[in-house]
Amino acid sequence: MKKTVDNKGQGKSFGGFWNKKPKNGLEFEMKEKGIRHVEDAASFLNEVDTSYGEYGKAEDMLDMWGLGEKDASVIRKRKSFFIGFGIAVAVTVLIIASVFYILPAVLPEFFKGTNIELFVEKPVDLIYNDSFRVVGKDVCDIMSAPTPSSDRVTQVLYNEPIQCLAIADNDYLLVKTMDGVTGYIKEKDLIEGTESVEPDLHEYKLIVSDTSKNIMTHASQGTLITQVMMNTVLYADVKRDGVYQVALPGGGTGWIGSSGVIEISPRADIEEVSCRYFVSSALSFVNSMYKDDGVTMRGMSVNGLVYVCSCVNGIPAPRTVEEQMNMGVEVELQYDVVTGKLITDLIIPGDIIFLESDREGVPYDMAVCTDTGTLLMVSSSGTTIKLTSFDPDSELCDRIVSVRRVFSQ
């Protein structure tokens, strides 16, 4: 009988099974299991199965697959990474330098003398020399003598070029305007440097056609730099939707809205328009405070009104009453053959009327016809610019000396 395993009595329960002969005559023989040592537990890792050839043997990748060391490995050397990164940085720097520095410097010289507009060098012909300065305030008085108590000759506007003729007393300078008016102005009101008024240094010429406009530090949400008046001339280099960036006296820039501003090329003059535009500009000063020889909404005279309103509508006008009496063409005064009274219907909108003055020291009063039978002139109190009605029976008709027609109908 074959030996059976007795594991704490468990073998007996299976003794009958192991002792029973199978029907086919075969016998099961239980082999005694041996004990595997720990040191032999991982010995199978060293065993090589040679049934499939040299499996597990390192292959020569260049010989077998045509791959070099760089292609066969996923590991890149750090040195190769830095070389590639350095090349990329160098190429980027070269492109930026070419676009912003090299090409702008080289291309104009390469295309010099051609008719390609982009590369045509703009000629610069400076107008003003070292004797000129520009007005640094919104408006300044020019006086007949170097004292504040002397008579006002006229006023000059912000950024207006002024030629300095001599140094006078009391910190005044003897100056001459571009249209030939001479007088004295406070030296502190003028700024040296004429870059802000040189036409060839800028792209756009702007003339303020509103009674006033604000110059701001920024295109939007800026703070006020100054307020400029009608007929102020500015130059700009940047134009955006609804705003211009303008050059300021003494350097720097500011922003002004495009509404109420006339844009022309730097050396151009405003084209003449019909009288209705002149009348519209004049009416914007109704109820303004009156000031002898004033030219702004802060203090206006009728001759100052004619001066600024004519200039912004295409006809350069002189500043003084005496010179304005020679403007345009004279309108012949006609009287009714029956009544002998002036036919006022012949005085039409846009005409400038000169009257004998009832004010001491003033040889002539002035008025602008804004509508049939309506004049814009100094009020009877002498404090404001008012609209006044007149007809053939008005005492104003007896004072009329001359009527001048400047603008076409």
C-alpha positions in Angstrom: 0.0 0.0 0.0 1.2 3.5 -0.9 2.1 6.0 1.8 -0.5 8.7 2.5 0.0 12.2 4.0 -1.3 12.8 7.4 -1.5 16.5 8.2 -2.8 16.7 11.7 -5.3 14.0 11.0 -6.5 15.4 7.8 -4.8 12.7 5.7 -7.0 10.0 7.2 -10.1 11.6 5.8 -8.6 11.2 2.4 -7.0 7.8 3.0 -9.7 5.9 1.4 -9.5 8.1 -1.7 -5.8 7.6 -2.1 -6.0 3.9 -1.5 -8.8 3.3 -3.9 -7.8 1.9 -7.2 -9.1 3.7 -10.2 -11.2 1.8 -12.6 -8.8 2.1 -15.5 -6.1 0.4 -13.4 -3.9 3.5 -13.0 -2.7 4.5 -9.6 -2.1 8.0 -8.2 1.3 8.4 -6.6 1.7 11.3 -4.2 5.2 12.7 -4.4 6.8 14.3 -1.4 7.2 18.0 -1.9 10.6 19.5 -1.3 11.4 22.9 0.4 12.6 25.7 -1.9 15.3 27.9 -0.3 14.9 31.7 -0.2 18.1 32.3 -2.0 16.7 30.4 -5.0 13.4 32.3 -5.1 14.5 34.8 -7.8 16.8 32.4 -9.7 14.3 32.3 -12.6 15.2 35.9 -13.5 18.7 34.7 -14.5 17.3 31.9 -16.6 17.3 32.5 -20.3 14.8 30.9 -22.6 16.7 29.9 -25.7 13.7 28.5 -27.4 13.2 31.7 -29.4 16.8 32.4 -30.3 18.7 35.1 -28.5 15.7 36.8 -26.9 16.6 39.6 -24.5 19.9 40.2 -26.1 20.7 44.0 -26.6 20.4 44.9 -30.3 22.5 47.3 -32.3 19.9 49.9 -33.3 22.0 51.4 -36.0 22.7 48.0 -37.6 19.1 46.6 -37.1 16.9 49.7 -37.7 19.2 52.5 -39.0 18.7 54.6 -35.9 21.4 56.7 -34.3 21.8 57.4 -30.7 19.8 60.6 -30.8 16.9 58.9 -32.6 16.8 55.8 -30.6 16.7 57.5 -27.2 13.9 59.7 -25.7 16.4 61.4 -23.5 17.8 64.7 -24.7 20.9 66.2 -23.4 20.5 69.5 -21.6 23.2 71.0 -23.7 21.1 70.5 -26.9 18.0 72.2 -25.3 19.9 75.3 -24.4 21.4 75.6 -27.9 18.0 75.4 -29.5 16.5 77.9 -27.1 19.4 80.3 -27.7 18.9 80.1 -31.4 15.2 80.8 -31.1 15.8 83.9 -28.9 18.5 85.2 -31.3 16.1 84.9 -34.3 13.3 86.6 -32.4 15.6 89.5 -31.5 16.8 89.8 -35.0 13.2 90.0 -36.4 12.3 92.7 -33.9 15.4 94.7 -34.6 14.8 94.4 -38.4 11.2 95.6 -38.1 11.6 98.5 -35.7 15.2 99.7 -36.3 17.1 98.3 -39.3 14.3 98.5 -42.0 13.1 102.0 -41.0 16.8 103.2 -41.3 17.7 101.4 -44.4 14.6 101.5 -46.6 14.2 105.3 -46.9 17.8 105.5 -48.2 17.3 102.6 -50.5 14.2 104.2 -52.1 15.5 107.8 -51.9 14.7 109.6 -55.1 11.8 107.4 -56.0 8.1 108.5 -56.2 7.0 105.9 -53.7 5.1 108.1 -51.2 6.0 106.0 -48.2 9.7 106.7 -48.7 9.5 110.3 -50.0 11.4 112.5 -47.6 9.2 115.3 -46.4 10.9 118.7 -46.9 11.1 120.9 -43.8 11.1 124.6 -44.3 11.1 126.4 -40.9 9.2 129.7 -40.8 10.2 131.2 -37.5 13.6 132.2 -36.2 14.9 132.8 -32.6 13.1 136.2 -32.5 9.7 134.5 -32.3 7.8 133.1 -29.3 4.3 131.7 -28.9 1.5 132.7 -26.6 1.2 130.4 -23.6 -2.2 131.6 -22.3 -5.7 131.2 -23.8 -5.7 135.0 -24.5 -3.3 137.9 -23.8 -3.6 141.6 -24.1 -1.3 143.7 -26.3 -1.1 147.2 -24.9 -0.2 150.6 -26.4 2.5 151.1 -23.7 4.4 148.8 -21.3 1.9 149.5 -18.4 -1.3 147.7 -17.5 -3.2 151.0 -17.4 -2.5 151.8 -21.1 -5.0 151.3 -23.8 -5.5 147.8 -25.2 -4.5 147.5 -28.9 -5.7 144.0 -29.5 -5.6 140.5 -28.0 -3.7 137.4 -29.2 -4.7 133.8 -28.8 -3.1 130.6 -27.4 -0.3 129.2 -29.6 -0.1 132.3 -31.7 3.4 133.2 -32.9 4.6 136.6 -31.9 7.8 138.4 -33.0 9.8 140.0 -30.2 11.2 143.4 -31.3 12.8 144.6 -28.0 12.8 144.3 -24.2 10.8 147.1 -22.6 10.2 148.2 -19.0 8.1 146.5 -16.3 8.8 143.0 -17.7 7.1 143.8 -21.0 8.3 143.1 -24.5 7.7 145.1 -27.6 6.2 142.7 -30.1 4.5 142.5 -33.5 1.8 140.1 -34.5 1.8 138.1 -37.8 -0.6 140.6 -39.3 1.5 143.6 -38.4 0.0 145.0 -35.1 2.6 146.2 -32.7 2.4 146.8 -29.0 3.6 145.6 -25.6 2.9 142.2 -23.9 3.9 140.7 -20.6 7.1 138.6 -21.1 5.7 135.8 -18.8 2.8 135.3 -21.2 5.1 134.1 -24.0 6.9 130.8 -24.4 10.2 130.2 -26.2 10.4 127.6 -28.9 8.2 127.5 -32.0 7.9 123.7 -32.7 4.2 123.9 -31.9 3.5 126.3 -34.8 6.0 125.1 -37.5 3.7 123.7 -40.3 6.2 121.3 -41.8 6.7 119.5 -38.4 3.1 118.4 -38.2 0.4 116.5 -40.2 -2.7 118.5 -39.5 -3.6 122.2 -39.0 -6.7 122.8 -36.8 -8.7 126.0 -36.4 -11.1 126.2 -33.6 -14.6 127.3 -34.9 -16.5 127.0 -31.7 -16.6 129.8 -29.2 -14.2 127.7 -27.0 -12.8 124.2 -26.8 -11.0 122.2 -24.1 -7.5 120.7 -24.4 -7.2 117.6 -22.2 -4.4 115.5 -20.9 -5.9 112.3 -22.4 -8.2 111.4 -25.2 -10.8 110.3 -22.7 -11.2 110.7 -18.9 -8.4 113.3 -19.0 -7.9 116.5 -17.0 -8.1 120.0 -18.4 -4.9 121.6 -19.7 -6.4 124.8 -21.0 -9.4 126.2 -22.8 -8.8 127.7 -26.2 -11.0 130.2 -28.1 -12.5 130.6 -31.6 -9.8 131.2 -34.2 -7.1 129.5 -32.2 -4.7 127.6 -34.5 -3.2 124.3 -33.4 -1.2 121.6 -35.1 -1.6 117.9 -34.7 0.2 114.7 -35.6 -2.3 112.0 -34.4 -5.9 111.7 -35.5 -8.3 109.2 -33.9 -12.0 108.7 -34.0 -13.3 112.0 -32.8 -10.1 113.4 -31.3 -6.7 114.9 -32.3 -3.4 114.9 -30.4 -2.1 118.5 -30.6 1.3 120.0 -30.0 1.5 122.4 -27.1 3.6 125.5 -26.7 6.9 124.7 -25.0 6.6 120.9 -25.7 4.2 118.2 -24.7 0.9 117.2 -26.2 -2.8 117.4 -25.4 -6.1 116.1 -26.9 -8.9 118.0 -28.4 -12.3 116.9 -29.8 -12.9 117.1 -33.5 -16.3 118.7 -33.3 -16.1 122.5 -33.6 -12.7 122.2 -35.2 -11.7 122.8 -38.9 -9.0 120.4 -40.2 -6.8 121.4 -43.2 -3.3 120.6 -44.4 -0.5 122.3 -42.4 0.2 125.0 -45.0 -3.3 125.4 -46.3 -5.8 128.3 -45.7 -9.5 127.9 -44.9 -11.7 128.1 -48.0 -14.1 131.0 -48.1 -17.7 130.2 -47.4 -21.0 132.0 -47.8 -22.2 134.8 -45.5 -24.7 132.6 -43.6 -21.7 130.8 -42.0 -20.2 134.1 -41.0 -23.5 135.2 -39.5 -23.9 131.9 -37.6 -20.4 132.4 -36.1 -21.3 136.0 -35.1 -24.5 135.0 -33.5 -22.6 132.6 -31.1 -21.4 135.7 -29.3 -24.8 137.2 -28.5 -24.9 138.4 -24.8 -21.1 138.2 -24.5 -19.5 140.7 -22.2 -18.2 143.7 -24.0 -14.5 144.6 -23.9 -12.7 147.1 -26.0 -10.7 145.3 -28.7 -11.5 141.9 -27.1 -11.5 138.9 -29.3 -13.0 136.1 -27.2 -16.2 135.0 -25.4 -14.6 136.3 -22.2 -14.6 139.8 -23.5 -15.7 140.7 -27.0 -15.8 143.8 -29.2 -17.6 144.1 -32.5 -14.3 144.6 -34.4 -12.9 141.6 -32.6 -16.0 139.6 -33.5 -15.6 140.5 -37.2 -11.9 139.6 -37.0 -12.3 136.0 -35.5 -15.6 135.2 -37.4 -14.1 136.2 -40.7 -10.9 134.3 -40.2 -12.6 131.0 -39.3 -14.9 131.3 -42.4 -12.1 131.8 -45.0 -11.5 135.6 -45.2 -8.5 136.9 -43.2 -9.6 140.1 -41.6 -7.6 142.9 -39.9 -8.1 143.5 -36.2 -8.7 147.3 -35.9 -11.8 149.3 -36.8 -9.9 151.6 -39.1 -8.6 148.7 -41.2 -11.9 146.9 -41.3 -13.5 150.0 -42.9 -11.6 149.0 -46.0 -12.7 145.4 -46.1 -14.8 143.9 -48.9 -16.8 146.2 -51.1 -18.8 149.3 -50.1 -22.6 149.0 -50.3 -24.1 152.2 -51.7 -26.7 153.7 -49.4 -30.0 154.5 -51.1 -32.8 156.7 -49.8 -36.5 156.7 -50.6 -37.3 159.5 -53.1 -40.5 160.4 -51.4 -39.7 160.1 -47.7 -36.0 160.6 -48.0 -35.4 157.8 -45.5 -32.8 155.1 -45.8 -33.9 152.0 -47.6 -32.8 149.5 -44.9 -33.8 146.4 -47.0 -30.7 146.9 -49.0 -28.6 146.1 -45.9 -28.5 142.3 -45.9 -27.2 139.6 -43.5 -23.4 139.6 -43.4 -23.0 143.3 -44.0 -20.8 145.2 -41.6 -22.1 148.7 -40.6 -20.0 151.6 -39.3 -21.8 154.3 -37.3 -20.9 157.6 -35.8 -20.1 156.9 -32.2 -21.8 158.5 -29.2 -19.1 157.2 -26.9 -16.3 159.6 -26.0 -13.0 158.7 -27.5 -14.4 156.2 -29.9 -14.7 157.5 -33.5 -16.9 154.8 -34.8 -19.3 152.1 -33.6 -19.7 148.9 -35.5 -22.5 146.5 -36.1 -23.1 143.3 -38.1 -26.4 142.7 -39.9 -27.6 139.2 -38.9 -31.0 139.5 -40.5 -33.1 142.0 -42.3 -33.8 144.8 -39.8 -31.5 143.2 -37.1 -28.0 144.3 -36.0 -25.6 142.8 -33.6 -23.8 145.6 -31.8 -22.8 146.9 -28.4 -25.8 147.4 -26.1 -26.8 150.9 -25.1 -25.3 150.3 -21.6 -22.0 149.4 -23.2 -21.6 146.2 -21.3 -22.7 143.4 -23.6 -23.0 142.5 -27.3 -26.8 142.5 -28.1 -29.2 142.1 -31.0 -30.9 145.4 -31.9 -33.8 146.0 -34.3 -33.7 148.9 -36.8 -35.9 150.3 -39.5 -36.0 153.4 -41.7 -37.4 155.4 -38.7 -34.7 154.3 -36.3 -32.2 156.8 -35.1 -29.5 154.3 -36.0 -30.1 155.0 -39.7 -29.0 158.6 -39.2 -25.7 157.5 -37.7 -24.6 155.1 -40.5 -21.4 156.2 -42.1 -20.5 153.1 -44.3 -21.6 149.6 -45.1 -19.1 147.0 -46.2 -20.0 143.7 -47.8 -17.3 141.1 -47.2 -18.9 137.7 -47.8 -20.7 136.6 -50.9 -24.4 135.8 -50.6 
